[in-house]
Amino acid sequence: MPLSNRRFARSLSCGASFLILAMAATPALAADPAPAAPVVAPAQADESDDGLPPITVTATRREELSKDVPIAVTSLSGATLDTINSSGLDIRFLSGRTPSLNIESSFGRTFPRFYIRGLGNTDFDPNAAQPVSVVYDGVALESPFLKSFPVFDLANVEVLRGPQGTLFGRNTPAGVVKLTSAAPRDVWSGYGSASWATYNTVNAEAAVGGPIGGGFSFRASGILQRRDNWITNTSTTGNANRMLEGYTDLAGRFQIAYHSDDFNALLNVHGRDLDGTPRVFRAGAIQQGSNNFSAGFRPDRVALDGYTSQSLTQWGINLKLDYHVDGVGTFYSVTAFEKARVESTGDIDGGNTYAFPPVGLNRALFPVNTGGLTRPEEFSQELRFASDEFGGFRAQGGLYYFNQKLNYAEFNYNFPTTGSRARDLNSFIDHRNSNENYGVFASVEYKATDKLTLRAGGRYSHDDRDDLITDRTPGGSPIIFGLRLPIRTRTNDGEFTWDVSGTYAVTSDVSVYARVATGYQGPAIQDRVTFGSVPVVAPKQTTISGEAGIKGATPDQTLRFALDGYYWSTDDLQITAVGGASNSTRLLSAANAVGYGVEAEFEARPIPALVLTASGSYNFTELRDPTIGVAPCGSGVCTPTDPVVAGLARINGNDLPQAPRFVVNWTGRYAVPVGSGEVYLFTDWAFRSSINYFLYEAVEFRGRSLLEGGLKLGYKLDNKLDVGVFVRNVTNQIRSVSAIDFNNLTGFINEPRIVGVQARLGF
């Protein structure tokens, strides 16, 4: 049996095992089984209720109704998450599903980059910091590789927009993406779900859990995502795989909980194993003089000649404890450790034909084949106290400690290749980095009247960074591109961040709020020394933001809405110029950047059988620094629209990269009763307007707008059985979503159309 078929058979076997586990784990000894219950909150109201269910969020580290929280926050759960993630995509499936959120990656499934309200970081370096924090099960993940952990068996996803520096700490000036797993329960429950689709795409999940006596309960869950290599490499030279962009991604989570009176404990152990090929770079995909694809471009064809490989193994453990003292408050502790090993090697030029000018499909100026081996380790400890209410007052505060060890190696390979990576390796640069952060924070809330609630908080954070670069090239020289190695770079700094807000209940269903908050991103070190780059330190980045909005619902709860407007200003914005004529990486500090916009969300249930949602945002961003210039594309292949002075494009006044002006999404679900169940049609659509790929603007590197839609037709029986057919990217709209501007017009694209079937069984 061919290797691809063996992998497919093994993947199907794993998926079937998940389903069997979920169905077989129903407790046989229970004389009176507990009633069936969904694993996560449904996206629509119960059929017996004509209105919309209330939304509870934890944006303030307490459970509160969304309308009472003075933060722009969106919550996704239930059928919506299940449907939009049915095609086997990684965490990037959330992109565009809430106002102001964009997610992209040049590494595929291993290195997502997040942007909220236009604020993000395009840097692909393992040492890069992002202004959007991913908090998974209460643990803030710093490394982008750790942020890529698969999304499965979740209670909900919350996207918090705007600075969250008080309660969530540093590196949150743009916001937080908060993922919360379904927790163990005191009743038996579980589910099994599997889909099969185009390119033998499999998305199989299962979970089971319940009480095991003595106050203990557990939950075990897992996911298998896999796809055949679906892109044919037509090159007859070199060592790139003949088929590309397939993957097998397996992850699991085991939780055990203990409850006794006022004490709770939850242990979470999780792991992941990914084997696949890296994101395909497509040389000459973009037509010179436009942002259309070149003649002859096909999504399922490339021509590469360099080594291509990608793998990731990851595991983590965290322990959450809380103890409530009646009449005083609750003490919390969260201890966590995360570790990963990531190998990724790609053909950076993206082609196999070399000539000047490097214009046209599969063409580059000269070959570049690089890779890396990255090992992030992160330990964090938070101690927090949240008081009970005393005379209208509530408070919380605590201490936080974070320690990261980040070791990674940069590889560069000779060309033409010999077929042996060891012989072809001509550069091996080793990095030993550390980052230590501590913080102390406090927040207070006062209910001034029955209608007015005031809140304020502050946090002091301090960062220490230490980076050591050495040369381990076999038989090499300690001088790399004019630099003598080893080189050590250190930096440290701290910042006090704060927020103040007020919420006023206009009616029992409608509230208005206003909030001013600051955010902090620690000082950064760019320590690449290949292709002429040199270590650079950027000072801390600080943000101040103001927003005001209205949230609520109609008295009959058939329409829910949230509208807000915001403005932010960031000083010493950390930006990265990547690529250009020398393919160097330069960490820059722009004097200022601003952003402002409006966001809106609506959910309606005009009749019990129909649920409609719509949300959108307008986001304006602007760089403000007349002194900064960056190198535009190499070989003169692109058409810059910025003024170019002394070889540098002046970027003052430009949009931030990967910051679309408009983000819009909408969904609809209509159901018709049939027998004991219902037949339903669900559709979802996400739109983003055009974007800049880089700090400078060029005709070729202005990404076209993108609209992706999904459809699902299914039959659902009593929240237990759900079967259906689905289509993702219905119109098969293919766009270049980012690019590399080294010496040609290399781009990479979004997911193609995926058609499949899905079945879900719960108890």
Secondary structure as GFF3:
##gff-version 3
##sequence-region A 1 763
A	DSSP	alpha_helix	3	24	.	.	.	ID=ss1
A	DSSP	beta_strand	56	57	.	.	.	ID=ss2
A	DSSP	beta_strand	64	65	.	.	.	ID=ss3
A	DSSP	three_ten_helix	66	68	.	.	.	ID=ss4
A	DSSP	beta_strand	72	76	.	.	.	ID=ss5
A	DSSP	alpha_helix	78	84	.	.	.	ID=ss6
A	DSSP	three_ten_helix	91	94	.	.	.	ID=ss7
A	DSSP	beta_strand	101	104	.	.	.	ID=ss8
A	DSSP	three_ten_helix	108	110	.	.	.	ID=ss9
A	DSSP	beta_strand	113	116	.	.	.	ID=ss10
A	DSSP	beta_strand	132	136	.	.	.	ID=ss11
A	DSSP	beta_strand	139	141	.	.	.	ID=ss12
A	DSSP	three_ten_helix	146	148	.	.	.	ID=ss13
A	DSSP	beta_strand	154	161	.	.	.	ID=ss14
A	DSSP	beta_strand	175	181	.	.	.	ID=ss15
A	DSSP	beta_strand	189	197	.	.	.	ID=ss16
A	DSSP	three_ten_helix	198	200	.	.	.	ID=ss17
A	DSSP	beta_strand	201	213	.	.	.	ID=ss18
A	DSSP	beta_strand	216	227	.	.	.	ID=ss19
A	DSSP	beta_strand	231	233	.	.	.	ID=ss20
A	DSSP	beta_strand	243	244	.	.	.	ID=ss21
A	DSSP	beta_strand	247	260	.	.	.	ID=ss22
A	DSSP	beta_strand	263	276	.	.	.	ID=ss23
A	DSSP	beta_strand	301	302	.	.	.	ID=ss24
A	DSSP	beta_strand	309	325	.	.	.	ID=ss25
A	DSSP	beta_strand	329	347	.	.	.	ID=ss26
A	DSSP	beta_strand	353	354	.	.	.	ID=ss27
A	DSSP	beta_strand	363	364	.	.	.	ID=ss28
A	DSSP	beta_strand	369	387	.	.	.	ID=ss29
A	DSSP	beta_strand	393	413	.	.	.	ID=ss30
A	DSSP	alpha_helix	421	424	.	.	.	ID=ss31
A	DSSP	beta_strand	425	447	.	.	.	ID=ss32
A	DSSP	beta_strand	452	471	.	.	.	ID=ss33
A	DSSP	beta_strand	479	480	.	.	.	ID=ss34
A	DSSP	beta_strand	483	484	.	.	.	ID=ss35
A	DSSP	beta_strand	487	505	.	.	.	ID=ss36
A	DSSP	beta_strand	510	521	.	.	.	ID=ss37
A	DSSP	beta_strand	524	526	.	.	.	ID=ss38
A	DSSP	three_ten_helix	530	532	.	.	.	ID=ss39
A	DSSP	beta_strand	536	538	.	.	.	ID=ss40
A	DSSP	beta_strand	541	553	.	.	.	ID=ss41
A	DSSP	beta_strand	559	579	.	.	.	ID=ss42
A	DSSP	beta_strand	584	607	.	.	.	ID=ss43
A	DSSP	beta_strand	610	624	.	.	.	ID=ss44
A	DSSP	beta_strand	629	630	.	.	.	ID=ss45
A	DSSP	three_ten_helix	634	636	.	.	.	ID=ss46
A	DSSP	beta_strand	644	645	.	.	.	ID=ss47
A	DSSP	beta_strand	648	650	.	.	.	ID=ss48
A	DSSP	beta_strand	662	674	.	.	.	ID=ss49
A	DSSP	beta_strand	677	688	.	.	.	ID=ss50
A	DSSP	beta_strand	691	692	.	.	.	ID=ss51
A	DSSP	beta_strand	702	703	.	.	.	ID=ss52
A	DSSP	beta_strand	706	717	.	.	.	ID=ss53
A	DSSP	beta_strand	721	728	.	.	.	ID=ss54
A	DSSP	beta_strand	736	740	.	.	.	ID=ss55
A	DSSP	beta_strand	746	749	.	.	.	ID=ss56
A	DSSP	beta_strand	754	762	.	.	.	ID=ss57
###
